Amino acid sequence: MNNNDLNLDILENADDKTVDRLSESYRAVSDNDISRLFERSETLYKSRAGKSEDEYSETVSGTEIYRRPLWKKLFTAAAVFVLCAGVVTGGALLMKNRPVRDGRRTGRPDDFSAAELIGSTEEIPYEDILDKDMFKMSYESYTSPENPLQLSGGPYENAAVAKPFKSVLVDNDSVIADMNLWIFPVVNENSYIGFINCDMRFPLNGEPSFYGSEGYAPKLNEALQKGSIALFGTVDGTYGIYEDNTVIELDAGIPPYSGNITFEQVNKGYNLVTVDSAADIIYNKNGEVWANIISVPEKIFEAPTLPDELKGKHIREYEPIYEYVFDLEKIENDAAHADNLIIGTVDSISYKTELFEHGGTPYTQIDVTVTDDIAGKVSVGDKVSITIGGGYISLREMRGDDLYKTGGKYGDGINMTEEEIDNEYYHEIVFSGEVPIIGKEYAFFVSEGKNGLYSSVGNEFGMLYKCGKVYIQRNSNGYSLFELDDIKAMMKNKLEADTLPHYDIPESTEQVTVNVESGKSLIVELD
């Protein structure tokens, strides 16, 4: 093979440590795979160089030792070539099954069908991939001082890996398959700098293929300034589509998409890249995700939105005095008292009232689409409702049958007109009074409540914001971060205590005064 046919200069700076690690960690592929990989890789390189196979007089007849003596340490030059090919070409087409023509495999897109890009559909969970040596080695290519990938602006010492996404395969304006290929975005300061691809479609010796490069990272950063996009691929390359059905080319040098595919057809969730996706970190240089590297959102809760029906009403804020039988801020207490941990995306927030004989109590209802749970009591996709204390309540509901009572402790009565009564509402604030953000994913400590509702255990301290593999609790000290295994372990430590709050009221008292505003109070009769 002529060295001019394949440029391996990017490996000139490889040191002994890198080569030794490669030699020790990775076994050689079989002779059949070597021949097949060389054939595919040479074809791919020539295609990318803008030449057809017929323009080359040389063919691959075997393996060749790279001219630098350092590489003789490797078990075979073919293994080096596999790694190089992934770097030189980005690897996006390396594992495709090229059709055979006249005994030769070709590299031109019009010589194969989209269906041939599907391959195996056996998926490896991305969490398991993080522990593979090839993934770790691919990641180190972004942080290495030698900058082996020749990244613009690289190397990136503090590069991290965000939650991976996938693409879908489109042909004839239809999605024909999921692309069984994890695309791990490598990010730096919330910007994409490249990708680590784990291709499960065409395994070698039962193992997925890893390759990566800067790829279309700069184009993706630019595209996301307009909004979220869903990824899809064709035989020509990778594209993105906006919600308004505008399609952009992500891969360089590919033709514009000429079909009529829609965002609704393409978007499967797992191929949606949003402006926040780069912040969903799952891996860093220490193999960990903690506060020093995770991009904690500016806020994980927000102030409640005043319901439309209450706009224009007179709203009084009050903070009732609650005493709890355990410290809600300690997550181990919330975990120990919970029946389940439900993980899901918040769909909506509404405000309800539970009515009693002598009045009512407000509560907030959080409607959630389930993505996971610990106890196995609900399924992914189920809709559940979780309640927490606090919310909005009218004066009529709060006072109930006592509203018009007079005499004795009620004196002359409420002394308000009907219009004033109808216009009077209270906002009960428990702890911060803030609520989860609609559209974000949380883990909720819950116990089974009434009428099919779940009761939050720990109120806002028992609602953990999900950020990648990390769950964030906000408390008086700031943020505390936990992994799911830690939470599961805490839930096994059951304590004997009631999870429900109660008023701090002496038993001999027949009524309690709750301050609702400076200088004013509300009399509540006790049962």
Residue, then its C-alpha position, 0 to 999 in steps of 0.5 A: m500500500n502506498n503511504n500517500d493513499l492513507n495519511l497516518d500523520i495524526l498518530e505521529n505523537a502517540d507515546d509508549k504509554t498509549v501504545d502499551r495500553l492499546s496492546e494490552s487491552y485489545r485483542a486482534v481481530s480474526d484474519n477474515d475480519i482483517s481482510r474485510l476491514f481493509e477492503r472496506s476502509e480502503t474503499l471508504y477512503k478513496s470514496r471520501a477522497g473523491k476517487s473511484e476504485d478504478e482510478y487506483s492501481e494498487t490493491v490491499s493484499g495483506t497487512e503492512i507495518y506502519r513505518r514508525p518502529l514504535w507501532k511494532k509493539l502492536f499485536t498487528a498492524a491491522a488493529v492499528f488500521v481499524l483505529c486510524a480509519g475511525v479517526v481519519t474518516g469519522g467512521a460514519l460509513l466504516m461498518k456499512n455492508r457495501p454491496v458487491r459489484d463484479g466481485r468488488r465492494t464499492g463506496r458510492p452511496d448510489d451503490f447500496s440501499a438504505a435497508e443495508l444500513i440497518g444491521s443488527t437491532e440488538e442494543i447495548p444499554y448506554e450505561d454499560i458502554l461507559d465501562k468499556d475500555m474502548f469508550k474510555m480510550s475514545y474519550e481520552s482522545y479529546t482530553s489528551p495533550e497530543n490532540p490526536l483527533q486534531l480538534s479545532g481548539g483542542p485538546y479539551e482537558n475538562a471535556a465531558v460526555a453528555k447523554p447519548f442520542k440516536s438517529v433514525l433511518v429515512d428512505n422514501d420520506s418514511v422512517i424505516a428503522d432506528m439507527n442502532l448506534w449510540i452517539f455520545p456527544v463530547v462537550n466543553e462548556n455546554s458546547y459540542i466539540g465532537f462525538i464518540n460513536c458506538d456502532m452496534r449494527f455490524p459487530l466484530n467478534g461480538e463487540p460494537s465498533f467505536y469511532g469518533s471525531e469532531g464531525y458535525a459538532p460545530k454545525l450542530n452548535e450553530a443549528l441549535q441556536k434556532g431551536s431543537i432538532a430531530l436527527f435522521g440519516t439517509v444513504d447520503g448522510t446525517y440531517g436535522i429537522y426543526e419543528d417547522n419541518t425545515v431540514i438542514e444538512l449536518d454532515a459536510g458535503i452532502p446534498p440538501y434533503s429533497g424529500n417531504i419528511t416531517f418533524e412529527q414523523v422523525n421525532k422519536g424522543y431519543n433522537l431529539v437534541t435540544v438546547d439543554s442536551a449538552a448540559d445532561i452530563i453522564y461522564n467526565k475525566n474521572g469517570e464520575v459526575w459530581a458538582n465540580i463538573i456537572s452543569v447544574p441548571e440555574k433553577i430546578f424549581e420555580a414560583p407557581t403560576l397564578p391560575d387564570e381563574l384567580k387573576g384579578k382576585h384578592i390573594r393573601e399569602y400565609e405560611p401555616i405552622y407545620e411540625y413534622v415527625f422527622d426532618l424532611e430535608k434529610i433525604e435518608n428520612d424521605a427515602a426510608h418513609a417512601d413506598n416508591l420512587i417514581i421518576g417521570t416528566v412533569d406534564s402539568i401543575s394544578y391546585k386543588t382543595e380537600l374539603f372537611e366538615h369545618g373547612g378545607t385544605p389546599y394542595t398542589q397536584i403534579d401530573v407526571t408521565v412515568t419514565d421509571d419507578i423503583a417498586g415496579k408498581v407503575s409502568v413507563g408511559d403511565k400517567v400519575s398524579i402526585t400531591i404536595g402541601g400548599g396551594y391556592i384556596s378560596l375563603r369559602e372553601m377554607r372556612g366551610d360551614d363556619l363562614y356565616k356562623t355568629g355568636g360566641k367565638y365567631g362574634d358578629g360573623i365575617n362582616m364581609t359582603e358576598e362579593e368580597i367573600d367571592n373575591e377573597y383567596y389565600h395562597e398557602i406557602v409550604f417551605s419555599g412554595e415553589v413547584p417543579i418545572i413543567g417539561k423537566e424530569y424528577a424523581f419523587f418519593v411517594s406513598e400511596g394516597k387517596n383516590g388513586l393519588y400519590s402523596s409526596v414524601g418530603n414535599e419539595f425535599g423529596m422531589l429530586y431534579k434528574c440531571g443525567k445519572v445524577y439526582i439533585q436535591r435542593n435544601s437549606n445548604g444548597y444542592s446535594l447530589f445522589e446516584l440512583d443506587d445510593i437512593k435505592a440503598m436509602m429506601k431499604n432503611k425503613l424507620e418507624a414514623d408517620t410520614l404525614p405532617h401535623y399541626d403543632i397544637p397542644e391537645s387541650t386547645e379547642q381552636v388554633t389561630v393561624n397568622v395569615e398576614s401581619g396583624k391579622s389571624l384566622i380562627v380554625e376550630l379543631d375537631 
